[in-house]
Amino acid sequence: MGGYDYLRLAAAILVIAHHARVLDGRPPLMLGGGADLGALGVGIFFVISGYLVAGSLARAPSLGVFVAKRALRIFPGLAIALLFTAFVLGPLVSTVGLGDYLRDQAPYGYVLRNLSLYAVTYDLPGVFLAAPMAGVVNGSLWTLRLEFTAYLALAALGAARQATTRPLASLAIIAAGVTIGLHVAGLDARGDFFRIVYLASLNGFLFLAGAGFWTSRAAPPVWLAIVTIPLLLTPLWFLALPALVVRLGALPLPRPPVDLSYGLYIYSFPLQQMLAERGALNLLSSLALALPCAALSWLLVEKPALRLKTRLTPPTPRTVLSPAAALSD
């Protein structure tokens, strides 16, 4: 599974590289007529998540344990990142005085609303108002709502005994069709509603495709991953991603000692906004600030939280939510 760890790290760096341009007021780098670097990085995350979370669902002794494990992966690291942003970084960069800032309800609401995942808010008092993308504190948070919704949807399929290859493939085809239809009709960038539907169907397809590959227990052949690569340069780029990611993820690489991908993802955006306000934003400066935060997040928050997952699983796990054979955690 080591290949997936390196792919997640690469995906986080792609997102940071994308933001290093757009938060500085420059146009994004595009893969031909396909995705920008940010969409590609997020897409890789969703394929990996679908693949690995389907395995977690199959091994879970109950739906409650499955959801609890997913919560332990997302919420502890997110909570500390939100507190750091609202009450350490925010006061340091805000144009509002410290007393007025702390008396304002917005920083507290920022933490609580974003911790809910579904009431995302992006602003803090006087923070990043001079940045090219003014007032947006952490524009990466929207994907966590989609991610957790995908977990819940997969859990619902598991409860209905439908978390198997055929239903997942059918849903993935529907999601791909909606994505293509919205793009062809030019609705994917027209208004918030259509944009949300487009992003949900796009990333939903990637998640379902990853989950489908896991339930089928069949790694895509090398030839399939290779022949789909040219699609990455077209508007149909997302169709190529699942086979390519799962094939690369299956490489027998040693596990890295730390997993920095999540920390990089949730800390980098506000740090890049701070750099943008000071005219010092680039990929290297972004990584120089984000990597220490990601390392501390992993060592002090995420890794200890993930240790709690072992207490939720009995010594001999049994598959109750999927007919697929259980794998050891």
C-alpha positions as CSV (number, residue, x, y, z in Angstrom):
1,M,0.0,0.0,0.0
2,G,3.0,2.3,0.1
3,G,2.3,3.6,-3.4
4,Y,-0.8,5.3,-2.2
5,D,1.1,7.2,0.5
6,Y,3.4,8.7,-2.1
7,L,0.4,9.4,-4.4
8,R,-1.4,11.3,-1.7
9,L,1.7,13.4,-1.0
10,A,2.0,14.1,-4.7
11,A,-1.6,15.1,-4.8
12,A,-1.2,17.5,-1.9
13,I,1.8,19.1,-3.6
14,L,-0.2,19.5,-6.9
15,V,-2.9,21.4,-5.0
16,I,-0.3,23.6,-3.3
17,A,1.3,24.3,-6.7
18,H,-2.0,25.3,-8.1
19,H,-2.8,27.6,-5.2
20,A,0.7,29.1,-5.5
21,R,-0.4,30.6,-8.8
22,V,-4.1,31.4,-8.4
23,L,-3.7,33.0,-5.0
24,D,-1.0,35.2,-6.5
25,G,-3.4,36.4,-9.1
26,R,-1.9,34.3,-11.9
27,P,-3.8,31.9,-14.2
28,P,-3.7,28.2,-13.3
29,L,-1.5,25.7,-15.1
30,M,-3.6,23.5,-17.3
31,L,-2.9,20.0,-18.6
32,G,-3.7,20.8,-22.3
33,G,-7.5,21.0,-22.5
34,G,-7.9,19.0,-19.4
35,A,-7.7,19.7,-15.7
36,D,-5.7,22.3,-13.8
37,L,-3.2,21.1,-11.2
38,G,-5.6,21.6,-8.3
39,A,-8.4,19.6,-9.9
40,L,-5.9,16.8,-10.7
41,G,-4.6,16.7,-7.1
42,V,-8.1,16.6,-5.7
43,G,-9.1,13.9,-8.2
44,I,-6.2,11.7,-7.1
45,F,-7.3,12.1,-3.5
46,F,-10.8,11.0,-4.3
47,V,-9.7,7.9,-6.2
48,I,-7.4,6.8,-3.4
49,S,-10.1,7.6,-0.8
50,G,-12.7,5.4,-2.6
51,Y,-10.3,2.5,-3.0
52,L,-9.0,2.5,0.6
53,V,-12.3,3.4,2.3
54,A,-14.1,0.6,0.5
55,G,-11.6,-1.8,2.1
56,S,-12.2,-0.1,5.5
57,L,-15.9,-0.7,5.1
58,A,-15.5,-4.3,4.2
59,R,-13.3,-4.9,7.3
60,A,-15.5,-2.9,9.7
61,P,-17.5,-5.0,12.3
62,S,-20.3,-2.4,12.2
63,L,-21.4,0.8,10.5
64,G,-20.8,2.7,13.7
65,V,-17.2,1.5,13.8
66,F,-16.7,2.4,10.1
67,V,-18.0,6.0,10.6
68,A,-16.0,6.4,13.8
69,K,-12.8,5.4,12.0
70,R,-13.6,7.9,9.2
71,A,-14.3,10.6,11.8
72,L,-11.0,9.9,13.5
73,R,-9.2,10.5,10.2
74,I,-10.8,13.8,9.5
75,F,-11.9,15.7,12.6
76,P,-8.9,15.7,15.0
77,G,-6.5,17.2,12.5
78,L,-9.1,19.5,11.1
79,A,-10.1,20.8,14.6
80,I,-6.5,21.8,15.5
81,A,-6.0,23.4,12.0
82,L,-9.1,25.5,12.5
83,L,-8.1,26.6,16.0
84,F,-4.7,27.5,14.7
85,T,-6.1,29.5,11.8
86,A,-8.7,31.3,13.9
87,F,-6.7,32.0,17.0
88,V,-3.1,32.0,16.1
89,L,-2.7,32.9,12.4
90,G,-5.8,35.1,12.3
91,P,-4.9,37.6,15.0
92,L,-1.3,37.8,13.7
93,V,-2.4,38.9,10.2
94,S,-5.8,40.6,10.9
95,T,-6.2,44.3,10.4
96,V,-8.5,44.3,13.4
97,G,-7.0,44.8,16.8
98,L,-6.6,41.8,19.0
99,G,-9.2,42.7,21.6
100,D,-11.9,43.5,18.9
101,Y,-10.9,40.3,17.0
102,L,-11.4,38.1,20.1
103,R,-14.6,39.8,21.0
104,D,-16.0,39.1,17.6
105,Q,-18.2,36.0,17.2
106,A,-16.8,35.2,13.8
107,P,-13.6,33.4,14.8
108,Y,-15.6,31.1,17.1
109,G,-18.2,30.6,14.4
110,Y,-15.4,29.9,11.9
111,V,-14.2,26.9,14.0
112,L,-17.6,25.5,14.7
113,R,-19.1,25.9,11.3
114,N,-16.2,24.5,9.4
115,L,-15.9,21.6,11.9
116,S,-19.5,20.7,10.9
117,L,-18.2,20.3,7.4
118,Y,-21.6,21.3,5.9
119,A,-21.7,25.0,7.0
120,V,-18.4,26.0,5.5
121,T,-17.4,29.6,6.0
122,Y,-14.3,31.2,4.6
123,D,-13.8,34.6,6.3
124,L,-12.3,35.9,9.5
125,P,-12.4,39.5,10.7
126,G,-9.9,41.6,8.8
127,V,-8.0,38.6,7.6
128,F,-6.4,38.5,4.1
129,L,-8.3,41.5,2.9
130,A,-5.3,42.7,0.9
131,A,-4.6,39.3,-0.8
132,P,-5.4,38.9,-4.6
133,M,-8.1,36.4,-3.5
134,A,-9.4,38.7,-0.8
135,G,-11.0,37.5,2.4
136,V,-10.8,33.8,1.7
137,V,-9.1,32.1,4.6
138,N,-9.0,28.5,3.6
139,G,-10.5,27.7,0.2
140,S,-9.6,24.0,0.5
141,L,-12.2,23.1,3.1
142,W,-15.1,22.6,0.6
143,T,-13.7,19.2,-0.4
144,L,-14.0,17.7,3.1
145,R,-17.8,18.0,2.9
146,L,-17.8,16.0,-0.3
147,E,-15.3,13.5,1.1
148,F,-17.4,12.8,4.2
149,T,-20.6,12.6,2.2
150,A,-18.9,10.0,0.1
151,Y,-18.1,8.0,3.2
152,L,-21.7,8.2,4.4
153,A,-23.0,7.2,0.9
154,L,-20.7,4.2,0.9
155,A,-21.9,3.3,4.4
156,A,-25.5,3.4,3.2
157,L,-24.6,1.1,0.3
158,G,-22.9,-1.2,2.7
159,A,-25.9,-1.3,5.0
160,A,-28.1,-2.2,2.0
161,R,-25.5,-4.9,1.0
162,Q,-24.9,-3.0,-2.2
163,A,-21.3,-2.0,-1.7
164,T,-20.3,-4.4,-4.4
165,T,-18.7,-4.0,-7.9
166,R,-21.9,-3.9,-10.0
167,P,-23.8,-1.2,-8.1
168,L,-20.7,0.9,-7.6
169,A,-19.9,0.7,-11.3
170,S,-23.5,1.6,-12.2
171,L,-23.4,4.7,-10.0
172,A,-20.0,5.6,-11.3
173,I,-21.3,5.5,-14.9
174,I,-24.2,7.8,-13.9
175,A,-21.9,10.2,-12.2
176,A,-19.6,10.3,-15.2
177,G,-22.6,10.9,-17.5
178,V,-23.8,13.8,-15.4
179,T,-20.2,15.3,-15.4
180,I,-19.8,15.0,-19.1
181,G,-23.4,16.3,-19.8
182,L,-22.8,19.4,-17.6
183,H,-19.5,20.1,-19.3
184,V,-20.8,19.7,-22.9
185,A,-23.8,21.9,-22.0
186,G,-21.4,24.5,-20.6
187,L,-23.2,24.5,-17.3
188,D,-20.2,23.4,-15.2
189,A,-19.1,27.0,-14.7
190,R,-22.5,28.7,-14.8
191,G,-23.7,29.6,-11.4
192,D,-23.1,28.1,-8.0
193,F,-25.7,25.4,-8.2
194,F,-24.5,23.9,-11.5
195,R,-20.9,24.2,-10.3
196,I,-21.7,22.3,-7.1
197,V,-23.5,19.6,-9.0
198,Y,-20.6,19.3,-11.5
199,L,-18.0,19.0,-8.7
200,A,-20.1,16.5,-6.8
201,S,-20.6,14.3,-9.8
202,L,-17.0,14.6,-11.0
203,N,-15.5,13.7,-7.6
204,G,-18.3,11.2,-6.9
205,F,-17.3,9.3,-10.0
206,L,-13.7,9.2,-9.0
207,F,-14.5,8.0,-5.5
208,L,-16.9,5.3,-6.8
209,A,-14.4,4.2,-9.4
210,G,-11.8,3.8,-6.8
211,A,-14.2,1.9,-4.6
212,G,-15.2,-0.3,-7.5
213,F,-11.6,-1.3,-8.2
214,W,-11.3,-2.4,-4.6
215,T,-14.4,-4.5,-4.5
216,S,-13.5,-6.2,-7.9
217,R,-10.1,-7.2,-6.4
218,A,-8.7,-6.7,-9.9
219,A,-5.9,-4.2,-10.3
220,P,-6.2,-2.5,-13.7
221,P,-3.8,-4.0,-16.3
222,V,-0.7,-1.9,-17.1
223,W,-1.8,-1.5,-20.7
224,L,-5.1,0.1,-19.6
225,A,-3.4,2.6,-17.4
226,I,-1.0,3.5,-20.2
227,V,-3.6,3.9,-23.0
228,T,-5.7,6.2,-20.9
229,I,-2.9,8.7,-20.2
230,P,-3.6,10.8,-23.3
231,L,-7.1,11.4,-21.9
232,L,-5.4,13.5,-19.1
233,L,-4.9,16.2,-21.7
234,T,-8.6,16.4,-22.7
235,P,-11.8,17.5,-21.0
236,L,-12.4,13.8,-20.2
237,W,-9.2,13.7,-18.1
238,F,-11.1,12.2,-15.1
239,L,-12.0,9.0,-17.0
240,A,-8.3,8.2,-17.1
241,L,-7.5,8.9,-13.5
242,P,-8.9,5.8,-11.6
243,A,-7.0,3.1,-13.6
244,L,-3.8,5.1,-13.5
245,V,-4.0,5.9,-9.7
246,V,-4.9,2.4,-8.7
247,R,-2.2,0.9,-10.9
248,L,0.5,3.3,-9.4
249,G,-0.9,2.8,-5.9
250,A,-0.4,-0.9,-6.2
251,L,3.4,-0.5,-6.6
252,P,5.2,-2.3,-3.7
253,L,6.9,0.7,-2.2
254,P,8.0,1.0,1.4
255,R,5.7,3.0,3.6
256,P,7.0,6.5,4.4
257,P,7.7,7.2,8.1
258,V,5.2,10.0,8.2
259,D,2.0,10.9,6.3
260,L,2.1,14.6,5.6
261,S,-0.6,14.7,2.9
262,Y,-3.6,15.7,5.0
263,G,-1.7,18.2,7.1
264,L,-0.4,19.8,3.9
265,Y,-3.9,20.0,2.5
266,I,-5.6,21.6,5.5
267,Y,-2.8,24.0,6.5
268,S,-1.3,25.2,3.2
269,F,-4.1,27.5,1.9
270,P,-4.1,30.1,4.8
271,L,-0.3,30.0,4.9
272,Q,-0.2,30.7,1.2
273,Q,-2.7,33.6,1.6
274,M,-0.3,35.1,4.2
275,L,2.6,34.8,1.7
276,A,0.5,36.3,-1.1
277,E,-0.3,39.4,1.0
278,R,3.4,39.9,1.4
279,G,4.3,39.3,-2.2
280,A,6.4,36.2,-1.3
281,L,4.2,33.4,-2.6
282,N,5.7,30.6,-4.7
283,L,5.8,26.8,-4.4
284,L,9.0,26.7,-2.4
285,S,7.9,29.3,0.2
286,S,4.6,27.5,0.4
287,L,6.2,24.2,1.2
288,A,8.7,25.8,3.6
289,L,5.7,27.0,5.8
290,A,3.3,24.1,5.3
291,L,5.7,21.1,5.7
292,P,6.5,21.8,9.4
293,C,2.8,22.3,10.2
294,A,2.0,19.1,8.4
295,A,4.7,17.2,10.3
296,L,3.5,18.5,13.7
297,S,-0.1,17.7,12.7
298,W,0.8,14.1,11.9
299,L,3.0,13.5,14.9
300,L,1.0,15.3,17.6
301,V,-2.6,14.9,16.3
302,E,-3.3,12.6,13.4
303,K,-1.1,9.7,14.4
304,P,-2.3,9.5,18.0
305,A,-5.9,9.8,16.8
306,L,-5.4,7.0,14.3
307,R,-4.1,4.8,17.1
308,L,-7.6,4.9,18.6
309,K,-8.9,3.1,15.5
310,T,-7.3,-0.1,16.7
311,R,-9.5,0.0,19.8
312,L,-12.6,0.0,17.6
313,T,-11.8,-3.2,15.8
314,P,-11.9,-6.7,17.4
315,P,-8.7,-8.8,17.2
316,T,-10.1,-10.9,14.4
317,P,-12.1,-8.6,12.1
318,R,-15.0,-10.1,10.2
319,T,-16.7,-8.8,7.1
320,V,-20.3,-7.9,7.8
321,L,-21.0,-5.1,5.3
322,S,-19.7,-6.6,2.1
323,P,-19.3,-10.1,0.7
324,A,-15.7,-9.3,-0.2
325,A,-13.1,-11.1,1.8
326,A,-11.7,-9.1,4.7
327,L,-8.1,-7.9,4.6
328,S,-6.0,-7.1,7.6
329,D,-5.8,-3.5,8.7
